Amino acid sequence: MHEAGLARGVARGLRERGLSPAQVRLAVRGGHHDPREFEAELRAHLTAEMPGDAAAVASMEIRRAVFGHLCPRCGVEFETERVAPVCPACGVDTVAEITDEIVEIELLAAVR
């Protein structure tokens, strides 16, 4: 699973910038995994990468960010944060994104 690699990258990025998990939230775009399973795996790997910050990792906000979709039936383009959403135009269940999740680090407050 690629969650371990994402967690290593997030942990490295936080360490390089002198940030703690309490100062950031993670925005996840795309993917083909169940969001709850993905979040649980990502947290587990982040905890392993940052054992001294386990409590902050446990309470870190992880949110789904909007990303584009294309309905395979009617061709309508739309945005949503859900993986495999229902098309708002024709109601067909769309297929899950075939890309891996992308994780972005967002600052919660100004860092001095």
Residue pairs with C-beta under 8 A, 6 or more apart in sequence:
1 41
2 100
2 101
3 38
3 41
3 42
3 44
3 45
4 45
6 42
6 45
6 101
6 103
7 42
7 45
7 46
7 48
7 49
8 45
8 49
9 103
10 26
10 46
10 49
10 103
10 105
11 46
11 49
11 50
13 105
14 20
14 21
14 24
14 50
14 105
17 111
18 111
19 105
19 107
19 111
20 53
20 56
21 46
21 50
21 53
21 56
21 57
21 60
22 53
22 56
22 59
22 60
23 107
23 108
23 109
23 111
24 60
24 105
24 106
24 107
24 108
25 60
25 61
25 62
25 63
25 106
25 108
26 42
26 60
26 61
26 62
26 63
26 103
26 104
26 105
26 106
27 63
27 64
27 65
27 103
27 104
27 106
28 35
28 38
28 39
28 62
28 63
28 64
28 65
28 101
28 102
28 103
29 64
29 65
29 66
29 67
29 101
29 102
29 104
30 67
30 83
30 97
30 99
30 100
30 101
30 102
31 38
31 83
31 96
31 97
31 99
31 100
31 101
31 102
32 83
32 96
32 97
32 98
32 99
32 100
33 83
33 101
34 83
35 64
35 83
38 101
39 62
42 62
42 103
43 57
43 58
43 60
43 62
46 57
46 60
47 54
47 57
47 58
50 57
61 108
63 81
64 81
64 82
64 83
65 81
65 104
66 79
66 80
66 81
67 79
67 80
67 81
67 97
68 77
68 78
68 79
69 77
69 78
69 79
69 80
69 85
69 87
69 94
69 97
70 76
70 77
71 77
71 78
71 87
71 89
71 90
71 92
71 94
72 92
72 94
72 95
73 87
73 90
73 92
74 87
74 89
74 90
74 92
76 87
76 88
76 89
76 90
78 85
78 87
78 88
78 89
83 96
83 97
84 93
84 94
84 95
84 96
84 97
85 94
86 92
86 93
86 94
87 93
87 94
